[in-house]
Amino acid sequence: MHSTQSGPGASGSDVRHDHVDRPESRLCHRTRMHDRCTAHQMDPPSAVAPDRIMEVVDCWEPGELIVRREVLGLAPGFHPELRPAWYGKPWLALPVYVVEDTHEQLVTYTAEAAEIGYVEGDWPTPDGKHPWHAKRRWEGHGCLMVQRPGDHHAVWHFWTGEDRAFGCWYINLQADVLRTEIGYDTQDFELDLVVFPDGNWIVKDLDVLDDRVAEGRFTAELVDWIRTLGDDLERQLAAGDHWWDHRWADWAPDPTWIRPSLPEHWV
């Protein structure tokens, strides 16, 4: 099956700068707090001390540039008995702009030509590198990501073509957001649902889950859980349940949000 997205970004260059009115929501109060790595009901990876205290931001202000990292080992409770050296460590990062951060959802935006950062290491892939390692910048239009607290999936919004027409919603199965000092961490679970504006959808990458077990990136138990989660999301789609606000499809970024870079110390 094929997605409308290939690699980090989609094609197209023209961006409208009008903004859609956002639905009313209860804004978070910006505070600093001390939180443990066990927050969000996630077991801490072995590379992170479970009693480590870190300063995290409870809520980000709109327009702030933060770091979204992908970390291997953030699955909710499915951890191998023997954890390899890469477990619990970030292997990819993107700078993202905060669009909205409330008690109901976190909305961030990966801008056009955003820098993509990688960590060298012996990762659980055929060549030991991140699958995107040849890509240094996000390609095409930016991507808006909407995720609710407690959900192990986010709804990515993609636009296409010179007129930046809305292309699809991309339900990306990924770990619940774990806030950090510089942004947030998550883990991609490979399986995706591509939902088109007419309501039809396709399942993407179901066939690669067994490969992830063979590589050692996922456990067999985790893959079973991912498949069950995918089935649950498909049932919601079949019932016409789109929990996200469709008005985000008409949203456009601030014209200054172009080609952001990562901070120096993001690992």
N, C-alpha and C positions, 0 to 999 in steps of 0.2 A: 504494500500500500504506500501511497505517496502523500507527503505533506506539501503545503504551499510554501514551506520554509525549508531552506537548505543551508545548514551551517549557521553561524552566528549572524543572523540578520536576513532581511529580505530585500529584493531589488526595488529601485525607485529612488527619486531624489527630491521631488518637489514637495514642500511642506506648507500646509496652511497654518496660520498662526492665530486663528480665532479659537476661543475657548468655550467649551460647553459648560452650562451651569451644572454644578455638582449637586447631588441630592443632599438634603439636610442630614447631618450626622453629628454625633456627640464627640466633639474634639477632645483629644487628650490634653491634659495639662503637662507642659514641658517641665520635667523634673529630672534630677539626677538621683539614682538610687544604687545601692549595692545589692547585687543579686548573685546567686550561685549558678554554676554551669548546669545544674539540674533543672533550671527553669524550663517552662513550657512542657513539663512532664516528659522530658527526654533524658535517657540515660547518657551521662557524659562519655565521650569516647575515651579509650584507654590512654590516649596521649594527653588528656586534660585531667588534672587532678580534680576529683569530685568536690573537694572542699575549697577550691580556689575561689577567692572573692575578686570580682571584677567590677569596674564601674561601667554601667551601661546606660543608655538613654532610654527613658520610658517611652517618649514619643518624640519624633522628629518634626521640625518645622517645615512647611511647604517651601520648596526651592533649595533645601539643603542638599549638598552632594555627599553621599555616603558610599560605602563599599559593600557590595553583595558578593559574598564568597561561596563557592561550592566546596563542601567539606565531605570527604568520604568517611562514613561511620556515624551519620546522624539519624539512621533509621530508628523508629520507635520500638526499641526492645529486642531487635534481631541482630545480635552481635556474635561473631564467631568465638569459639572457645579460646583459640590462639589468635591473637590480633597481630597482624603484620606491622612493619615499621611505618607504613603510610597511613595507618588507620587513625582517624581523628584529625587529619591534617588537611589544610586547604590546598587545592590544586588548580583552582581557577578563580579569578576575581574580575569584577566589572564595577566601574563607578556608575552609580544610579542616582537620579534626582528624586527627591521625595515630592510626590504630588499631593498625597493625602495620608495622614496617619491618625486614625481614630481607634476607639475601642472596638469598632466593627470590622475594620479592614486596614491593611497597609497597601498603598498604591505607590509604586515606584516606576521610573521611566529610564530605560536604557537608550541613550541618545545616539543619533547618527554619528558614526565614526568614533564611538567610545573605545577607549583603550581596553584591550583584553590582556590580563596578566596571568602568567603561568608560573608554577614552581617546578624546578627540575627535580627529578626523582625517578625511582623505579616503580612506576605506577602499574596497577593491574589492567594493562591493555596489551594488545599484541606487540606494540613497539615500545612499551614503557612510557609513553607520552600521553598527554591529554588528547582526545580525538580532534580537538580544534587547534592543535598546537601551531599549525601553519598560519592561522589567522591572528593578526595583531590588532585589528580594529573591527568593530561592529560594522556590518555591511548593509547598505540600503537604509530604509526608513527605520526609525527607532521603534522600540517595543514597550508597551505599557503593561505592567504586571500587577494584578489585583489578587491579594491573598487574605483570607480571614484567619484570625488567631485560632489555632487548634486544627486547622485543615492541613492535610498532607497533599495539597494540590494548589496551584495558582492558575488564574486565567490570564494568559498572555494575549495581547491584542496586536494584530499585524495589519499593516497597510501596504498597498502595492501600487506600482505604476507612477507615472509622472504627476498624475492628479491626486496621488495619495488616497486612492479609494480604499475603503475598508475591505480587507480580504477574508479574515477569519478570526475566530477565537481559538486559542490553542490551550487546552487544559493540560498543563504540565504537571505530572505527578512528581512531587518533590516534598522534602521534609518540611514540617512546620517551621516557621521563622524562629531562629535563635538569635536574639539581639546581642550585639557585641559593643565594644568601645568605639568602633569605627563604622558600624552599620549592622549587617545581619548575615548569618550563615544559614545555608540550607544544603540539601543533597538532592541531586536529580535521580529519579527512580526509573528513568528510561521510557516507560510506557506513557503514551500521550493520546489524547482525543482531539482531533481537529474538527471544530464545529463551524459550519458555514452559515452565512446570514439567513439562508432559507430554512435552517433548523436541522438539515442533514449533517451527519458526522461520519468520520472514519476513525478507526483505531490504528495507531502508528507504533511500530517497534515492539509489538507483542512477541515477535519471533526472535528477538535478541536477548530476552531475559535468561534463557538457558545458557547462552554464551557468557553472561555476566557471572553465573554460578561457576562455570568452567574456569573463568579467569580468576576467580576468588574475590571479585568485587562485591558480590551479593551471596548471601546464604540461600539455600533452597527454601527455608522457611520464610525468608524475606520475599522471595519471588512469589510464593503462594499468597502472601499478604498483599503484594502489589497487584496480582491478578484479581483478587477479591475486591480490592479498592476500585480497580478499573471497571469491574462488573457493576459495582454499586453506582458509580458515576454514570455508566451507560443506562442503568435503569432510571436514574434521575432525568437524563436527557430524553429517554423514551416517553417519560411522563410529562415532558414539556417544562421541567423545572430548571430554569436558568437563574441561579441565585444572584448573579452579578447584574449590575445596572447596565442595560444596553446603551445608555447615553454615553458611556465611555468610548463607544465606537466613533463618536463625533468629536471627540476631544482632540486637541492639537497642542503641541508643546510650546513653551516659551521660545521665541526665536533665538535667544542667546544660548540655549542648551544644545550646543554643537561641540563635538570632538573633546569631551572631557577626558582627563587623565587620572590615573590612580595616584594616591598619595605614596610617598616614598616607602613608608613602613606599613605595608598592608598584610604581610604574611604573619 
